[in-house]
Amino acid sequence: MTESEDHKAYRSPADAPEDHDVVRNIGTVAIVVGVAVSFGILIFEERFPSWPWLVGLWIMALIGVGLRIEAAIRERRRS
């Protein structure tokens, strides 16, 4: 019986992503999804757009901007 070739099963803390990288990625996804879906609603809605959905998506995009700013502050503190 041979040893397992799976060396990535146990990651060391040095290989783990920094917490500011994770926050930045979540912020980017929130911005892109919020803006893209809200523009999609505005473009493809035949009647009046659903304003509660649009406002919610815009708030999600603003939260994404806030997360990106927080990630930049965390990254600057570490350097």
N, C-alpha and C positions, 0 to 999 in steps of 0.2 A: 504494500500500500504506500502510495507516495503522498507527500505533503501537499496541501492545498496551494494553488497558485494565486489565491486571492490575497494580495498584500494590502489592498485598500480597505479591507474590512475594519481594521482598527486604525483610525487616523490619529495622529499625534496633535496636540493643541497647536503646534506650529503650522500644520497644514490646514487648520480650520480657518474659514473666512473671517475677516475682521467684522465686528458688529456694525461699523459704519458702512461697509460694503453691502451688507444685507439691507440696512435701512435705505441706502441709496437705490438699490435695485427695486425694493418695494415702492419707493417714491416714484421711480421712473415708470413702473407698471401702472400705478394709479393715475399718473398724468396722461399717459398714452391711452389707456382704456377710457378714462373720463372724457377726454377731448374727442377721441374717435367715435365713441358711441353717441355722444351728444350731437356731433355734426351729422352722423348717420340719421339720427332721429329728425334733425332739422331738414335734411335733404330729402329723405324718403317718406316723410309723413305727409299724406295727402290732405288731411284736414289740419286743424290747429294742432301744433305739437303739444305733447303732454308736459306741461310746465313743471309739475312736481318731479318727474323723472329727470328733466333737464337740470333743474336746480340741484338735485341730488348728485348728478354726475359732475356738475361744476364744482360742488363742494368737495367731491372726491379728488378732483384734479388739484384743487387748492391744498388739500391735505397732502397730496403728493409733492407739491412744491415745498411745503413745510418740512416734509421728511427729507427732501434733498438738502434743504438748508441745514437741518439738524445734522445730517451726515457730514456736510462740509465742516461744520463747527467741530464735530467729534474728531474728524481727520486732522484738522489743524492743531487741536490740542495734543494729539499724539506725536506730532513732528516737532 
